[in-house]
Amino acid sequence: MLSQFYTSVFTHLIIGYMQVYLDYSATTPPRPEAIAAMHAVLTQQWGNPSSLHEWGNRAALVVEQARIQVAGLINATHPESIIFTSGGTEADNLAIMGVARCYSVPQHIIISNVEHSAISQTVGMLENWGWEVTRLGVNNRGRVNPQDLTAALRHNTVLVSVIYGQSEVGTVQPIAELGQIARRHGALFHTDAVQAAGRIPLDVENLPVDLLSLSSHKLYGPLGAGALYVRPGVELMPLLGGGGQERGLRSGTQATPAIAGFGVAAELAAQELAAERVRLIELRDRLFSLLADVPGLIPTGDLVHRLPHHVSFTLEYADGEKLSGKTLVRQLNLAGIGISAGAACNSGKLNPSPILLAMGYSEKAALGGIRLTLGRETTVADIDWTAIVVKQVLQRLTNVELAIS
């Protein structure tokens, strides 16, 4: 093990100052094939897809090809079930508000208490407008108990929304079981699959989901494009009035270049998913193993039901002042390694991660959350080097002697 560590050190030193990006859950670098598709649109197929002439037809074909490609990623047999949006946040909002706007009288909605803010804040707005909201608790690994969903359902429950893979702690929810419970009750089921798409297999023909959110820039496509899968027969009300694009559910001229890049990235992700998933799991588990002996560095999330690219910890001895997750992010950034933290800083005050609090961590521990997420360009050398640097930084910050081998 010692020789492997020093091989990684020498590799990075010989090449020179290395930058290691381990924040793929925040965004991914657009792959060259997606950039090429965008360039072709910008230079050759730049027409308005709604126009009836040749220039518009060429752009419309690009959009429909991308729709087929994105549908293929999640095995949606009806490409028209893919509604393009500006990203995952808009897709989540269209799912939640699109259902809510179908009712003249407030109803009941169920979410988990570890949702992305695109869900939790949107549902909070509904609550202010008189909707009843139940937030399902999770265990200390961040997982929903399906029995809790069964108990929470009411006669007026119209929608259940549970995130597929939690972005901060990596936990994958029992979506198939939760969706079946909602379906038996007659409620619609939505899942935010932004972190899962392109990393684990998704099959909407077999999954009991009615609505599913996607984002281009999480799977090596460009920023500014996303999609909502809407199962045929599910009724939504649009959020935007306008020209009636995207089956009337998302008015506005489509961002054809971004959609083209999204489509190419989705198609390639589907082709590479099986092999890349295995590779990422090996790297993920290697990093967990290399950091397993660090005192006070506690893995977070479910280590079995987990996104394949996701590694997360909390610093047990975080104090929110001299030491927090953000402290470690800054220190690693100085060493050329990019990771992220869970706690949020508002008005100069560091606030504990609501996800870790929901999982039962103390306020101090919830200030110490960090996330390292891996991707297509991550190598074994990157993993080994990162483990060395994390240990060295923590040793310096805490004055705790840590084994580097």
N, C-alpha and C positions, 0 to 999 in steps of 0.2 A: 504493500500500500504506500509506503514511504517513497519508493522509486516512482510510482505513478504520479504522486503529488509533485515531486521535483521535476519530472519530465514535463508536466503541464507548466510549471513555473518557467523552466528554461525555454519551452516553446514560445511562450508569450514574450519573454525577454528578448529572445533572438529576433523575433519578428518586429519587435518594437512596442511602443505603447499601444496596448490593445484595448478596444472598447467592446464590452460584452453587454448586449441588449437582452434583458430578461424581464421585459414588460409587455409581452405579446398579448396579454389580456386587455391592455389599454388600447393598443393598436398594433397592426402588423405592417411591415413595409410592403407596398404594392409590388406584386411580382412583375417581371419584365413583360410577360405575355399580356397582363392586364393593361400595362402602360401602352403597349403596342396597339391594343384594341382601342384604347381611348384616343391615341394619336390618329388612328385611321378615321375615327368619327369626326374628330376636330378638323381634319384636313379634307375629308372626302364625303362624309355622310352627316353633315352638320345641319341638315334641314330640320324643320319642325315636324315631328312625327304625326301631328294632326292635319298637316297640309295634304291635299289630294294630288298634288303634282309629283313629278318624278323625284324631286329632291326630298319631299316629305315621305314618299314611299320608301326611299332608301333608308331614311332614319327609322321609319316604323318597323322595317324588317330587322334592324339592329335591336330594337326594343323587344320584339317578339322572340328573336333568337335568344336573347338574354333571359327572357321569361322561361323559355324551355330549359335553359341551362340551370337556372336557379331551382326550378321545379324538380329537375333531375337529382339535385343534391339531397332533397328530402323525400324523393320518390313520390312526388305529387303527380298523379296520372293526368290531371287536368291543369295544364299550364296557366289557364286563365284564373286559377285560384291564387296565383301570385300577384299581389298588388304592390307595385313599387312605391317606396317612400323615400324620405331624405335620410333615413337611418333607423337604428333600432329604437330610439326614443320615440320617434313618430309612429313607428309600427306598434309599439306598446300603447301609445295614446289612442291610436285608431282602434285597437282591440278593445280597450276599456271603455273609452268614451263612445265608440261606435255602437257598442251594445247598450250602454246606458241611455243614449239618445233615442233608442227605440221605445222607451217607456215614458209616459207622461207623469207617472207617479213613482217616487223613489222606491227601489227594491233593496234586495240584500246581495252583497258580494263578499266573497271569501278570497283572501290572499294569505301568503305566509308572512312572517315577520322578518324574513331575510331577503326580501325582494330588492331588486335594483330600484333606485329612486325614481326612475321613469314610471314604475308601477306604483310604488308606495305614495309618492307625492300626488300622482294623478288620482288615485283612490281617495287620498285625503281631501282633494277638492270635492269629490262626490259626497264624501261624508259631511262636508260643510253645507252641501245642498240638500241634506236630509236623507241620504242613503245610509242604510245600516251596513256596517263593515265588521267582519270578523277576521282577525289576524291570527293565523294558526301559529302556535309555538313550535319550537324545534328542540331536539336534544342537544347535548353538548358537542355533537359533531355537526350540527347545523341541518339535521334531517327531519322532515315532517313525518309524523306518525299517521298513516292512512286512517286509523281509527278516529283520530281527532277530526279529520275532515268529515267522516260519516256523522259524528256527533254534532258538528257545526252546521250541517245543512238544514235549511228551513223551507217552509212551503213557498216562500218568495225569493229563494236563492236563484238568481238568474245567471251568475257567472262565477267561476272559480279560476283564479290565476296563480300559478306556482312556477317559479323560475326553474329552468331545467338544470343548469349548472351554475352554482353561485360564484360570482366573479371574484369575491374577496377571499373565500376559504376553499373554493374548489369542489364543494360537496355537490354530488349529483342526486337529484330527488327521484323518488319512485314514481315517475310520471305516468307510466302505463297503469299502475294500480290506482293512482289518484284520479286519472282521467276516466277510468272505468266506474269509479264511485260516483263521480259527477254525472256521467252519462246515464247511469241507472236512475239517478234522481231527476234527470231531465234538465240539468243545468249545463250551460256551455262551459267548455274548458279551454283556457288559454295558457300557453307557456312561453316565457321569454327564453328562446334558445340561442341567443346571441353568442354566448360563450361555448355552447355545445356544437354548433354547426361547423362542419369541416373537421371536427376533432373526434366526435363519436358518431356512429351511424344513426341517422334519423329517417324514419319511414312512416310518413303520415297516413299511408294506406292501412297500416296495422296499428299505429298508435291512436288511442282514443282522444285525440286533440281536435278541437274545432278551429283554433286560431293559434298561430305560431309565428314569433317574431325573429327576424334575421337582420344581420348587419354586414355590409360589404367589407368594411375596413378591419373586421376581426378575422377575416380569412384571406388576407393578402389581396383584396381588392381596394379600390380607392375610397377615400372619405366621401361622404355626401350621398350615399345610396344605401338603401335597406329594403326590406320587403316584409309584408304580412301575408302569411298563408291563411286563406279563408276557405274552409271546407265548403264545397258546393251545397247550397241550400241554407247556409247560415246568413241571417240578415243583419246588416250593419247600416248605421246612418253615417254619412260622411262628416268630417270635421271642417272641410273647406268647401265653399261654394265657388263655382267657376265653370270651366269648359267641359266638365264631365269626363276627364281622362281617367284611366284605370278603372273602367267599369262604373264610373260615377262616384267611386269611393275616395279618389285622391285627385281632385282637380289641380290643374297647373301643368304647364308644358314639362314633359319628362326631361330629366337631366341625362340625355342620351349618352354622352361620353362616360359618365360615372356608371350608368346602368350597363353599358357594354363591358367595362372593366369588371364589374360585379359578376356578370354572367360568365366571363372567361375564368375568373378566380373560382367561382362555384364549381364549374365543370372540372377544373384541374384538382380542386380539393376532393371532389368525389372520387376521381381516379386514383389519387394518392393516399386516401384516407386510411386504408387497412395497414399499409406498410408504415406510414408516418405515425399512426397511433401507437404501434408497437415500439417504434424508436423513441417516441416521446416518453412513454411509460418507463422505459429502461433508464433514460436520462433523469426523469423525475425521481424515481426510486433511488438512483445513485446519489442525487443531491440530498435527499432525506437521510440516507445512510451516512454520508460523510459528515452531516451536521448533527447526527443523533447523540453524540457524546458532549454536546455543548451545554454546560449548566445554565438553566433558566431559559433556554430557547425551546419553546414548547410548540410542537406541530399543532396546527388548527385544521378543522374540517374533518371529513370522513376519509380515512386513509384507504378504504376499500372502494366505496362508491364515490369515485373522484374523477374529475377531469384529467385526461392523460398528460396534460402539459403543466399542471398546476402544483406549485409548492408554496406553502404558507406556514408562518410561525407567529407566535406572540412572544414578546420579551417579558418574562415573568417579573423581572425587577424594574420594569419601566416606571418612571416617576412623572413623566409628562413635562419635566423641566430640562434636566441635563440629559435624560435618556428616554427616547420614545422611538416608535417605528420610523418617524420622520427623521430622527437623528441618524439612524442607520442608513436611510435612503440617501441623505446628504453625504455621509461619509463614503458610502460605496460609489456614489457619483464622482467624488474626487478621485477614486481609484479607477474610474472608467467603466463602472458597472451600473447599469440602469435597472432599478427595481421600483416597487411602489409600496406605499403604506396605506393602512386602512383608516386611521384616524383623520378627521377633517379639521382644518384650521380656518376659523371664522373670526373676523375682527381681532386677529392677533392671538386668539385663545385656542388652544388645542382641545378638541372635543373627542371623547372616546368613540370608537367605532360602534355604531348601532348594531351591526351584525354580530360582533363579538359579545356585546352586552346581551343580545337576544339569545346567544348560546350559553349564557350563564357566567361569562368571565367578569372579573372585578373591573371597576372603572380604570384602575391603574393598568391592569393587563390589557384592557381594551384600547389603551393608548399605545401599546407596543406591537400592534399587528404589522407584519410585513408580508409581501407577496412577491414571489419570483416565478414568472411564467415563461415557458420555453417555446421555441418555434423552429421553423424550417432551417434556420441558419445556426442553431445552437449545436455545439459539439461537446464531446467528452472533455476536451481540454478546457472549454468554457466552464463546464460544471466543476471540474477539479480546482480551477483557478478561483472561481467564485467562493468555493468552500474555504479555501485558504484565506482569502481576503476577509470574509465574514468573521472567521475565527480571530484573525489579527485585529480587526476593528473592535470586536467585542472585548478582546483581551485588553486593549488600550483604554476602552471606555469604562470598563468595570473593574480593572485591576485583578481579574480572575485569570489564573494560569490555565491556558487551554492547549491541548495537544494539537499540533499542526499536522500530524501524520495519522 
